[in-house]
Amino acid sequence: MKKKLLIIEDEKSVAKQLRWGLGEKYEVTIAFDATQARPFLLSGVFPVVTLDLGLPPFPDTPEQGFKLLEEIAVLSPHTRVIVITGNTEEEYAIKAIALGAVDFSEKPIDLKLLKIILSRTFKIAELAAAKRRLQKESRQTGSLAGMLGVSAAMNDVFDRLRHASKTDYPILITGSTGTGKELAARAVHDLSQRAAQKMIIVNCGAIPENLLESELFGHEKGAFTGAVSRQIGKFEQAQHGAIFLDEVGELPLSLQVKLLRVLQESSIERLGGRQTIELDVRVIAATNVHLEKKIKEGTFREDLYYRLNVVPLKLPDLSERPEDILLLAHHFLHEESKKLKRGPMSFLPTALTALAAYGWPGNVRELQNRIRRALGTTFDRTVTAMDLGLEEVTEDQREQPLFNLKDAREAAERTAVSRALALTDNNISQAAKLLEVCRPTLHDLVKKLGIRMKK
């Protein structure tokens, strides 16, 4: 399908020239004045507009053009505007950019130059639209590229993932065991321009030290005893894609030096080889240890740390994102019971209370494994706290911090609303009945308390 382009131009000869010159690539619509343009802009279907500043009833001045440019920000806020000005009206172009235009083209129009400007502007519009879709997806579903979360902590992670995916800089993902570092690495890769290429995963702590160099960089036949043929290393396998170095803190110092050289020179040599192989690979590393501490101990190179930590991404513990616990529990229960073809299942209220009260030292991985444990020990349609290996917790058993009256009231409201939504799987009507309030009141409470819902 051709991309939709709106041209706002009062000179019919110029409009005809533009339609003829651009019609092969774009679906061109012409508006000869602001009155004709407004309905088109309100439709929201034109990602890019060219706007002649000299419009009726005062075509010899930029008055109407500037006025319409300001209106476009309201009528169609996501539309990118390219202004058309006279070749002696540089000050008008500068003002137009200040008012929100993304670029300008001078009259008489150079079609070749305008095509370049249009191509670039449509690309910007497409990237912005993709970002809005991702933001809408994460807001509405509490998910981003396979990661789940509605808490403020995870919304911050989602924002960082989106930004990180736009570059090829090395990323260092830190976080406790079970927080989802590999999933975050996959999310970055899947959102990036390299998504169509491979992401090769290497667990640096699981490969014996004497084999690790060969695994990473490959070897030639005869490079060492047992090297009966050439082996392509993980870095070469990741060419044009990404490599994920999990547990990078476990790399021996000798390998750290070689990894640093790879990051500096973007090239490798196979063991026993003389050929330098140029690399186009994004490096994503992860660790659950404090590399700063290992640097002080002399077991991790400081220069390598700074090379890897260009884009830092810290994943929160599950205990730091309590709003996500029941969301994840429902998700895992649904997915795991679906795999086992067990039909719809649910948690008993006591199980939900136990899930919310538990500290989750093993984080998301422990939560998923406890769901699997429950499904492996019961054939009932409901899951109890005992099935999960958790103790039932009553409300008065919970440790209650000191609040002032306002904080205590808000905490009680948040607990009640969150529990009602969890029990009804975020069904507003049913949750309102449980709380004995009307739907609008519940909507207001959800908004006031900042509770994010999976839809």
C-alpha positions in Angstrom: 0.0 0.0 0.0 1.2 3.5 -0.8 1.8 5.8 2.1 -0.7 8.6 2.6 0.6 12.1 2.0 -1.5 15.3 2.5 -0.3 18.3 0.5 -1.7 21.7 1.6 -0.9 24.1 -1.4 -3.0 26.9 -2.8 -1.2 27.2 -6.1 -2.9 24.7 -8.4 0.1 24.4 -10.7 2.4 23.6 -7.9 -0.1 21.1 -6.4 -0.3 19.4 -9.8 3.4 19.2 -10.1 3.7 17.6 -6.7 0.9 15.1 -7.4 2.7 14.1 -10.6 6.1 13.9 -9.1 5.2 12.1 -5.9 2.1 10.1 -7.0 4.1 7.0 -8.0 5.3 6.4 -4.4 2.6 8.2 -2.3 -1.2 8.3 -2.2 -1.4 12.1 -2.6 -4.4 14.1 -1.3 -4.5 17.9 -2.1 -6.1 20.6 0.1 -6.0 24.1 -1.3 -6.7 26.0 1.9 -7.0 25.5 5.7 -10.7 24.9 5.5 -10.3 22.0 3.2 -7.3 20.7 5.2 -8.9 20.5 8.6 -11.2 17.5 7.9 -8.3 15.6 6.4 -6.1 16.3 9.4 -8.9 15.3 11.8 -9.1 11.9 10.1 -5.7 11.0 11.6 -4.7 9.0 8.5 -2.0 11.2 7.2 1.4 10.6 9.0 3.1 13.3 6.9 1.9 16.7 5.6 3.5 19.3 3.4 2.3 22.8 4.2 2.7 25.9 2.1 2.9 28.8 4.6 1.3 31.2 2.1 -2.4 30.2 2.2 -5.7 32.1 1.4 -7.0 34.6 2.3 -3.5 36.1 2.6 -1.3 34.0 0.3 1.5 36.6 0.3 2.1 36.3 4.0 2.7 33.2 6.3 -0.1 34.2 8.6 -2.5 31.5 7.7 0.2 28.9 7.4 1.5 29.5 10.9 -2.0 29.5 12.3 -2.7 26.1 10.7 0.6 24.7 11.8 -0.3 25.5 15.4 -3.8 23.9 14.8 -2.2 20.7 13.5 -0.7 20.0 16.9 -4.2 19.7 18.2 -6.1 18.3 15.2 -3.5 15.6 14.4 -0.8 15.5 17.1 1.1 12.6 15.5 1.3 14.1 12.0 4.8 15.3 10.9 4.8 18.6 9.0 7.2 19.7 6.3 6.7 23.4 5.5 7.1 24.9 2.0 8.7 28.4 2.0 10.1 30.8 -0.5 13.8 30.8 -1.0 14.2 34.2 0.7 12.1 33.3 3.7 14.6 31.5 5.9 13.3 33.3 9.1 9.8 31.8 8.3 11.3 28.3 8.1 13.1 28.7 11.4 9.9 29.9 13.1 8.0 26.9 11.6 10.5 24.5 13.0 10.1 26.2 16.4 6.3 25.7 16.1 6.7 21.9 15.5 7.5 21.4 11.8 10.1 18.6 11.3 11.7 20.1 8.1 11.3 22.5 5.3 11.6 22.8 1.5 12.1 25.9 -0.5 10.3 27.1 -3.6 10.8 26.6 -6.4 10.5 23.0 -5.3 13.4 20.6 -6.0 11.5 17.3 -6.3 14.6 15.2 -5.8 15.4 16.9 -2.5 11.8 16.9 -1.4 11.7 13.1 -2.0 14.7 12.7 0.3 13.0 14.8 3.0 9.7 12.9 2.7 11.4 9.5 2.9 13.2 10.6 6.1 10.1 12.1 7.6 7.9 9.0 6.9 10.6 6.9 8.6 10.5 9.1 11.7 6.7 8.9 11.7 6.8 5.1 11.4 9.3 4.8 14.3 7.1 7.0 16.4 4.0 5.0 15.6 5.8 1.8 16.5 6.9 3.3 19.8 3.3 4.3 20.5 2.1 0.8 19.7 4.6 -0.7 22.1 3.7 1.7 24.9 0.0 1.0 24.3 0.7 -2.7 24.4 2.6 -2.5 27.7 -0.1 -0.2 29.3 -3.0 -2.3 28.2 -1.6 -5.8 28.7 1.1 -5.3 31.2 3.6 -6.9 28.9 6.5 -6.1 26.6 8.2 -8.6 24.3 7.3 -11.5 26.6 8.0 -9.7 29.9 5.1 -9.1 32.3 4.6 -6.4 34.8 2.2 -3.5 35.8 4.3 -2.1 38.7 6.1 1.2 38.5 9.4 -0.7 38.7 8.6 -2.8 35.6 7.2 0.2 33.7 10.6 1.8 34.2 12.3 -1.4 33.0 10.1 -1.5 29.9 11.0 2.2 29.1 14.7 1.3 29.5 14.3 -1.7 27.2 12.7 0.4 24.5 15.5 2.9 24.6 18.3 0.3 24.8 16.8 -1.5 21.7 17.4 1.6 19.5 21.1 1.4 19.7 23.8 -1.3 19.2 25.7 -0.3 22.4 26.7 -3.1 24.8 24.2 -3.7 27.6 24.9 -5.0 31.1 21.9 -6.5 32.8 22.2 -7.0 36.5 19.8 -8.5 39.0 19.3 -11.4 41.5 18.9 -15.0 40.3 15.5 -15.6 38.9 14.6 -12.0 38.0 14.5 -12.7 34.2 17.8 -11.4 32.9 17.7 -13.8 29.8 14.1 -12.7 29.1 15.2 -9.0 29.2 18.1 -9.8 26.8 15.7 -11.4 24.4 13.3 -8.5 24.7 16.1 -6.0 23.8 17.0 -8.1 20.8 13.4 -8.7 19.7 12.7 -5.0 19.8 15.9 -4.0 17.9 16.7 -3.8 14.2 18.7 -7.1 14.6 15.5 -9.0 15.6 15.6 -11.0 12.3 19.1 -12.3 13.1 20.1 -14.8 15.8 20.8 -14.1 19.4 23.4 -16.7 20.6 23.3 -17.5 24.3 26.5 -18.4 26.3 26.4 -19.4 29.9 29.9 -18.4 31.0 29.6 -20.2 34.3 28.6 -23.5 32.8 31.4 -24.1 30.4 34.8 -25.5 31.7 37.5 -22.9 31.6 39.7 -24.9 29.3 36.9 -25.1 26.7 35.5 -21.6 27.0 37.9 -19.8 24.7 37.2 -22.3 21.9 33.5 -22.0 22.5 33.6 -18.2 22.2 36.1 -17.7 19.4 36.3 -21.0 17.6 39.4 -23.0 16.6 41.1 -24.3 13.5 41.9 -27.9 12.8 44.9 -29.0 14.8 44.9 -26.0 17.1 45.2 -28.4 20.1 44.9 -32.1 20.9 41.5 -33.3 19.9 40.8 -30.4 17.4 40.1 -32.7 14.5 38.2 -30.1 12.5 37.5 -26.4 12.4 34.9 -25.1 14.9 33.0 -21.8 14.4 32.7 -20.0 17.8 29.7 -18.3 19.3 30.8 -14.8 18.3 30.9 -15.9 14.6 27.6 -17.7 14.9 26.1 -14.4 16.2 27.4 -12.4 13.2 24.9 -9.5 12.4 22.9 -10.5 15.4 23.6 -10.5 19.2 25.4 -12.6 21.7 24.2 -12.9 25.3 27.0 -13.6 27.8 25.1 -14.8 30.9 27.0 -15.0 34.2 29.8 -12.8 32.6 31.2 -12.3 36.1 32.4 -15.9 36.0 34.8 -15.4 33.1 38.4 -16.1 34.1 40.8 -13.1 33.8 42.6 -14.6 30.8 39.3 -14.6 28.9 38.4 -11.2 30.1 41.4 -9.8 28.3 40.4 -11.4 25.1 36.7 -10.3 25.4 38.0 -6.7 26.0 39.9 -6.9 22.8 36.8 -8.1 20.9 34.8 -5.2 22.2 37.6 -2.7 21.4 38.4 -4.0 17.9 35.2 -5.7 16.8 37.2 -8.7 15.5 38.4 -12.1 16.6 40.9 -14.8 15.6 40.1 -18.5 16.0 42.4 -20.5 18.2 45.3 -21.7 16.0 44.2 -19.3 13.2 45.9 -16.3 11.7 42.9 -14.7 9.9 41.3 -11.7 11.6 37.5 -12.0 11.4 35.6 -8.7 11.4 32.5 -8.8 13.6 29.1 -7.1 13.5 27.7 -8.4 16.8 25.8 -6.7 19.6 27.0 -7.8 23.1 24.5 -8.2 25.9 25.9 -9.4 29.2 24.3 -10.3 32.5 25.4 -11.1 36.0 23.9 -11.7 39.4 27.1 -10.8 41.3 28.4 -7.3 42.2 31.1 -6.7 39.6 32.3 -3.6 41.5 33.2 -5.8 44.4 35.0 -8.3 42.1 36.9 -5.4 40.7 38.2 -4.4 44.2 39.0 -8.1 44.8 41.0 -8.2 41.5 38.9 -10.9 39.9 37.2 -8.7 37.3 38.8 -6.1 35.0 37.7 -2.6 35.5 38.2 -1.6 31.9 36.1 -4.6 30.8 33.4 -3.6 33.2 33.1 -0.1 31.7 33.1 -1.6 28.1 30.2 -3.8 29.0 28.3 -1.3 31.2 27.6 1.2 28.4 23.8 0.7 28.9 23.1 -0.5 32.4 19.8 -2.3 33.1 18.9 -3.5 36.6 16.0 -5.8 37.1 14.1 -5.5 40.4 13.6 -8.4 42.8 10.0 -9.7 42.8 9.7 -8.4 46.4 10.2 -4.9 45.0 7.3 -5.2 42.6 4.5 -6.7 44.7 1.8 -5.5 42.3 3.1 -8.0 39.8 3.0 -11.1 42.0 -0.6 -12.1 41.4 -0.5 -11.0 37.8 2.5 -13.4 37.2 0.9 -16.1 39.3 -2.3 -16.1 37.2 -0.3 -16.0 34.0 1.9 -19.0 35.0 -1.1 -20.9 36.2 -2.9 -20.3 32.9 0.1 -21.1 30.7 1.2 -24.2 32.6 -2.4 -25.7 32.9 -2.8 -25.1 29.2 0.4 -27.0 28.4 -0.9 -29.9 30.6 -4.4 -29.7 29.0 -5.9 -29.4 32.4 -8.6 -26.9 31.6 -9.4 -23.7 33.5 -7.8 -23.4 37.0 -7.9 -20.8 39.8 -6.4 -20.0 43.1 -8.3 -20.2 46.4 -8.3 -16.9 48.3 -6.0 -18.3 50.9 -3.5 -19.2 48.1 -3.6 -15.6 46.8 -3.0 -14.3 50.3 0.0 -16.6 50.8 1.4 -15.6 47.4 1.1 -11.9 48.2 2.7 -12.4 51.7 5.6 -14.5 50.7 9.1 -12.9 50.3 10.1 -14.7 47.0 13.9 -15.0 47.5 14.0 -17.0 44.3 12.1 -14.3 42.4 10.0 -14.9 39.3 11.7 -18.3 38.6 10.7 -19.5 42.1 7.1 -18.3 41.5 6.9 -20.2 38.2 8.4 -23.4 39.8 5.9 -23.2 42.7 3.0 -23.1 40.2 4.5 -26.1 38.5 4.9 -27.8 41.8 1.2 -27.2 42.6 0.1 -28.7 39.2 2.3 -31.6 39.8 0.8 -32.4 43.2 -2.9 -31.8 42.7 -5.6 -32.7 40.1 -8.2 -30.3 41.6 -9.4 -27.3 39.7 -8.3 -25.0 42.5 -4.9 -24.4 43.9 -4.3 -24.0 47.6 -1.5 -22.5 49.6 -0.4 -26.0 50.6 -0.2 -27.0 46.9 2.2 -24.1 46.4 4.3 -25.2 49.4 3.3 -21.9 51.2 1.8 -21.4 54.6 -1.6 -19.9 54.9 -1.4 -16.3 56.2 -4.1 -14.4 58.0 -4.3 -10.7 57.8 -3.3 -10.2 61.5 -0.1 -12.3 60.9 1.3 -9.7 58.5 3.9 -7.3 59.8 2.3 -3.9 59.7 4.5 -0.8 59.4 3.5 2.4 61.2 1.3 4.8 59.2 -0.4 8.0 59.8 -4.1 7.8 59.3 -4.1 9.0 55.7 -1.4 6.4 54.8 -3.3 3.6 56.7 -6.5 4.4 54.9 -4.8 4.4 51.5 -3.0 1.1 52.2 -6.2 -0.5 53.3 -7.9 0.7 50.1 -5.1 -0.6 47.9 -5.1 -4.0 49.6 -8.8 -4.3 49.3 -9.0 -3.2 45.6 -6.0 -5.3 44.6 -7.4 -8.4 46.2 -10.8 -7.9 44.7 -9.2 -7.5 41.2 -7.0 -10.5 41.8 -9.9 -12.7 42.9 -12.0 -11.7 39.8 -9.0 -11.7 37.4 -9.4 -8.0 36.9 -13.2 -8.1 36.1 -14.3 -4.6 37.1 -18.0 -5.5 37.4 -17.3 -8.5 39.7 -14.7 -6.7 41.7 -17.1 -3.8 42.3 -19.7 -6.2 43.6 -17.2 -7.8 46.0 -16.3 -4.3 47.3 -19.9 -3.2 47.4 -19.2 -0.1 45.3 -20.4 1.0 41.9 -18.2 0.6 38.8 -17.4 4.4 38.5 -16.3 4.4 42.1 -14.0 1.5 41.5 -12.6 3.1 38.4 -11.8 6.2 40.4 -10.1 4.2 43.1 -8.0 2.3 40.6 -6.9 5.6 39.1 -6.3 7.3 42.5 -4.3 4.4 43.9 -2.2 4.1 40.7 -3.1 0.4 40.3 -2.2 -0.9 36.8 -4.4 -3.6 35.4 -3.8 -6.3 32.9 -6.6 -6.2 30.3 
